[in-house]
Structures are given as structure tokens and as C-alpha cells.
Amino acid sequence: MTLNTSGPISLGGTGTNASINLELGLSATAQISLNDTNVRTLAGVASGAIVVPTDFYGKSNFTPSTTTFTASGTFTLPSGYATAVIECWGGGGGGGSYIVTTASTAGTASSVTGTGVSLTSNGGQAGDDADFLGDIASGGAGGTASGGSTNTTGGNGDNGVQVFTDGVSGDGGNTAAGVNAFVSGGVGGASVTASGSSVAGNSGGLPGAGGSGGAKWVAGKTNEGQGGGGGGGAGYSRVTAAVATSPAGTVLTITIGTGGAGTVAVGGVSNGGAGADGRIVIKTA
């Protein structure tokens, strides 16, 4: 909200764009004085006399901001905001491998909920493990998204394959680019090749990209190499909230999805890469 540029302005009351209390995010009847620090800050008068109403014409208590969430929590839409661009990425899927101790896991969903807002960006699926030398290990599917004016499915992870005697893992899936942060999106973990030795997969990049598969070398076999599938990239959702449908003071509940774990392979040297955690970005104006 911004105070009027002409006409009466009062310390309290319920007048639209005419109450200093309301502009400061206080109740209409809250105790207030012209010498309060927040009132002086709003007026732009650090000391001395304050002239009412002229020192308050066109003043706003709102400061635009961009906030990136790396952990779950809450966000309160501030007094004075007009719009809030909300972006949401889930967690990326983990990459697969061969000769498995613990299989890879999918990423989990990120979400933003509150009055007028309901975004969900699902995590990418895990890359498959190869069951035998020469098997094709499928990449994980990208996560879907819903609730936004923009909803983008994450990229699929690539398959892990055998190329001659080498094992070649699948790349992790990418995520969609954002508009206020992560403007290139998350880049999936790069493929690795086992040629004479086993190699661990690479982790996915923030936000929410999938990890690549690990690649295994099994000496003495006719076909000695095998690669795991890459994890899928997470979904991305974006919406612009407005004060008319999500009033100032609305509390948004933030849930950050986690990246999936890569496969733990026997011996540990050919583990799949981990998916990247999700992110949520809110830009108010």
C-alpha cells in the first residue's frame, strides 16, 4: 500500500491509503505517535517537526525484496506489496548404477500454499540400476508441476548403456529456467564412463537437477562395463500473486523438496550421483 498524494492522512483509522497505522502494518487503533521511530522513517524525517499530512504524501512502508528459500518455513506477504512472483522447483532424482547395495531414490516435492496460492513441483524420478552387463538402465522421468500460470516438467535422465566394453552412465535431467533467480535452471549431473576402472556419478546442479548414473567396470568379463541411468530433473511452477487475491499478511507455507540419493554400489566407487535439492524464490514488488 502507498499513502495518498493529497487529502487527509491520519495516524490511525481505517481509511484506505490514509491511515499511517495501516501503512505500517499495525491495527487501525494501535497506540502511535509522530515521534515513533517507524513513523519518522515512513515520513523521511529523522528529527525535528513532522508536518501532517504533507510529509506522508505518497510514502510507503514497503521495500521490494527477493527471497530464496533453501529450507522449509513460512513467508508473510508484506504490507504495501502489489505483486509477488513465486517460483518453485522440486528435488532431483538420484542416479543409478550396477551391482547394488542400496537403490537410488526419487526427489521429493516442493510446494507453496496460502490464500490464493497453491503450487506443487514434484521431484524427479530415480535412475534405474542395470540388472546385468549389457542391460539398458533407464533414466528417471522428470517431475511434473501444477498450480501455476507456468508449469514445466523436468527433463528426463538419460539411459545408462554399454558401449563396446565400456560402461557409460546416463546424464541427469535438467530443470526449467527461472525468471528472478536460477535463470539457467539446474543442470543435470554429467555422464561418466567406466573404461578400465569404475567411476562414481556426478551430482545434479541447483535447483532440482538429477544426478548422473555411476559406471561400473567388472574385470575379466566379456563385456566389462555398465552404466546406471540418470535421475530425472524436478518440475518447476511459477505464479504471480496479487494483493487482491492474496492480501498483505497472508502467510505462505513453504516446503522445500530434497534431492534423491544416488545408488550405493558394491565397493562404493561407482555410486550414482545425488539429485539436487529444490528451491523456492519469492520476489515482491
Secondary structure, DSSP 8 states (H G I E B T S, - for coil): ----SSS--BSSS--TTTBHHHHTT--TT----TTSHHHHHHHT--SS---TTGGGTT------EEEEESS-EEEE--TT--EEEEEEE--------BSEEE-------EEEEETTEEEEE--------BSSTT--B-------EESSSEEE-------BEEETTEEE----------SSS-TT--------EESSS-B------TTT------EEE-TTSSS-EEE--------EEEEEEETTTS-TT-EEEEE--------EETTSTT--------EEEEEE-
